[in-house]
């Protein structure tokens, strides 16, 4: 299980084609570093897809999800 102590939500949309390196570069540019046990949430412009980048202290994890609003 991955422990998450804080969640940060991006205010600008992100291209969902972006991979782990691009998402991590954005986190580093905004926050200075990806902090251990923090999650960073990104959405696309239409807000129907999201990605979560999590640093567990050792690894960087990236999960993607399509949101259905039905």
Protein Blocks (a to p, Z undefined) as FASTA:
>chain_A
ZZdfbdcddfbdcdfkbcfklmmmmmmmmnopacehiacddddfkopaccddddehjacc
dddddddfZZ
